[in-house]
Amino acid sequence: MKGAGSEDLTELLQAWSEGDRGAGEMLLPLVYQELRRQAARSLRRERPDHTLRPTDLVHEAYLRLVGQHGGWRNRRQFFAVAAQMMRRILVDHARARARAKRAGGWARVPLDEAGQLGVYATTDVDLLALEEALDELAQIDPQRCRLVELRFFAGLSVDDTADVLGVSPSTVDRDWRVAKAWLFRRLQQGAVP
């Protein structure tokens, strides 16, 4: 996430947070490609016939971000919140689809990235089950839940995650291993005990 214009983007985010509408308008062209990459990464984990496209997901997430536009410290935090918004949109979409089918249809999420949540590349995870597990993890350990959101959904590096959370990279590594193991065990169990 580092690159040219990082300081400029941070300044725009801060100005936008302080109510500068012009900064908000200048922001979209600067963040669009990264948001699009995040959306594409999120949708790769979805079923192949998903009705949302990366552009749709970016626009919906951006609209939600515009609605809350507050207190952005830096670009990492902004993109982490954007990834969280995208996750919520996908979960809402999966819930609506399940309601529409009345039988609780499944939204399959292939976890194809090596080492993600400690499952094998061919394993599919029900998005609603993952959301339920993350909600449970948030009750038990909010910091590790936030770490999963940043690493898995936002795709942040260990160093970027450490910066957003205000902890050391070694803490992120340790907590990431613990969170993956907990989620793997929880998803293998199925329903909440």
Secondary structure by P-SEA (a helix, b strand, c coil): ccccaaaaaaaaaaaaaaccaaaaaaaaaaaaaaaaaaaaaaaaaccccccccaaaaaaaaaaaaaacccccccaaaaaaaaaaaaaaaaaaaaaaaaaaacccccccccccccccccccccccccaaaaaaaaaaaaaacaaaaaaaaacccccccaaaaaaaacccaaaaaaaaaaaaaaaaaaaaacccc
